[in-house]
Amino acid sequence: RWIKFEEKVEDGGERWSAPHVPGLPLHSLFQLRTCLQKGTMLLDLDATSFKEIIDKALSEQPEEAELQPVLRERLAALLLLQPQHQPTKSLLQLLAELGLSPCRGRKSSSPTRHLSAASSTGQYPQWRSEPRVQVSKTPLKEQLRNRFKKKVPPGAEAAHVAVGEVEFLEKPFAAFIRLRRGVSLGSLAEVSLPSRFLFILLGPPKVKAYHEVGRAMATLLTDELFQRVAWQAEHREDLITGIEAFLDELIVLPPGKWDPSARIPPPSHLPSPRRRTAVDPLDQQPHGNGNMTADGDRASPGHPCSGEELERTGRLFGGLLRDIRRKAPWYGSDFSDALHPQCLSAVLYIYLATVTNAITFGGMLGDATANMQGVLESFLGTAFAGFIFCLFSGQPLTILSSTGPVFVFERLLFSFSQDHSLDYLEFRLWIGLWVAFFGVVLVATEASHLVRYFTRFTEEGFCALISLIFIYDSLKKMLSLADAFPINWQYRLDNVTSYSCTCNLSSPGTAPAPGRQVRCWGGPKVSMCDPSSPPTLSLQPPATPAGLSRTQCLDRGGHLLGTSCQYVPDVTLISFLLFGGTFLFCTALKHFRSSRYFPVGVRKLVSDFAVILAILASCAVDAVLGLETPKLLVPSELKPTNPARGWIIAPFGANPWWVCLVSAVPAVLVTILIFMDQQITAVILNRREYKLQKGAGFHLDLLCVSLLMVVTSVTGLPWYVSATVISLAHMESLRKESATSAPGEHPEFLGIREQRLTGLAVFILTGVSVFMAPVLKHIPMPVLYGVFLHMGVTALNSIQLMDRVRLLLMPAKHQPDLAYLRHVPLRRVHLFTITQLLCLALLWVLKSTVAAIMFPVMV
């Protein structure tokens, strides 16, 4: 049988072989061409049953090949026999049969007569004749319950090929039949499908090539180009021309250079039929991302190109109005398309990433601004800005977040305000208002059309930098645990008796009196102490413990003495294990979709919920061990982090009046920063390779970000812009693949599940996280850092730069067969890659200095 690739019944007759590329003898194709030239040809036949088709085929024979009436009757009776199919059985069915008949042997079969049938656009199950039963006019129960139908794509039709040796024929009988419309032929096919094509070749036993001719016909019917020919053929010559075209593309393997019995596994990617034919005008139409088309250098996959989204209208707000008209018809489906279990996985995954990011940036902002903006402000700002953006933006898959350049500007602005005795929040308010004004001006003048000049060089440099920042920050956070929970690197098992920790309640610097010393047992949290024990070595705990813990000792003004007081055993080690385990678990479960184990439905479910399963598993390990690893802590009260500020920032009163005018100068710099950061991320998210169908909204997105600047500045919340890595992770978690795939065929990437509901749910959950503190406090921070590492590595591997970096380390003979290596000299590819790496290193150095605010401009 065939769908895309050939499958054979193994010698045992109990299972189908692995799908493989069919290998055909060249002579079989020549014989097939002869059969079509001389045999019966019925095109657009009107028939409703298999018996009617056979009667027509036998009565429409050419005069030179016409059979005698007796032979026609015998041949019709033979063809109308019920085929015996090899069903696709589940594991439970096989085990049940094994239990009922453990010693069952092979069935005997007729050595002189056998037939093989083809079904489902080239599915060809082999069967052997049953002389007692004829083909039923209605599908059998076995056909309706056959699990193999799940592999058949929707709308598929069956084709049947019957070939074999017949003793009573003296010359071959061949017929090719195409029905005018697909008709169900009862129990003929392995699964119940409408049938359109039939090919019959029966002849005397002296010719042994019938089976190979049938395989050749089946292979032709699975070829997409020959299918078009077979559908549109009006005469016999049209089919012959189709075979000639197939032969023109044929590649012959030398017989002594390969093993004909070897089965060629299916390739991971098949060439598009468009590459095998002349360019069709229909193929020049835009694909994927709205009406975006490519030209010149930007024709490469992945570039959004200069389509309608980026064309100038020449009118004020013309691009914005066009974005609104483009996105409005899809607004209803942006909610209905989210009704899928995959969206639940995406919500939980991105929610935890967003919460971790909000805590990280909130903590850094609190340190840099004397808590004028802290973790609570970061939570509320992320929830509000993200919710409004997902509700009204042109690309709702974008996730807003604080970014590194914005944080650097906030730190510099606070320092400048402190040095010049200015009120930081009021100064920041006017800068935000000017940035919003400049952003509206950019939207009105359609400045987003400059995005068309962003090249792959720019996109990959920006994406690589942000991905490396995620990887670096996650590793840096983990290494900082060694400072918070130090490890005793000089620990020796033989010196265990010298390790102790005592609480000295006397003033620091004085020797503890015997009566004021508390000797403790029990590790970092001391539970057994005795303030009255003499300063003598004792192997047993005192009889009257005082119960002073480390915290109680410090609260009473004491201090700890001993060789093990500053060390925290096990916490750092288990934190790194949780960190690495979460990353590896996420990666392994994401790749589980392409595994060989379990049914495809289970693999897809596990892959969709990979990150959530990894987090739950790591949290369970942490809970079982019971160690005091650092946990996720969120604010539990809705009040400003700094009590000196309120929720509404007054525009006047604290600073001189001229500050509102001078603030336009730094606002220009922030506008450039916001514009570049936002639009480069938008370009990356709207790549053609994601096959987005609802179009982009560059102008509408920039307007939403600009207007949100007003609200966040007035309320003293952080400023937000598109977060590249989290947005890419959001899109990757919503990938759609074909529900059915032929055996041996990889699932086809269909695009992204474009909708607004996942983003809205993420930011609603972020807002109510303040009330979920009792639950969230059980999630270890190393687990979330492992998720951060997974996001950074995934985003980094999604760009072509990493493939070209690997080429630098590969000898030429081991390099993969990449398309650009066929057209570009390898030395030029390496030069381009090295230039990108040098620029990336320069950007990294720039990011690490005070000039980091300029890095989007440098990109």
Summary of the structure (lengths in Angstrom):
residues: 859
radius of gyration: 36.1
end to end distance: 54.5
largest distance: 124.3
contacts: 2700
relative contact order: 0.12
helix: 52%
strand: 10%
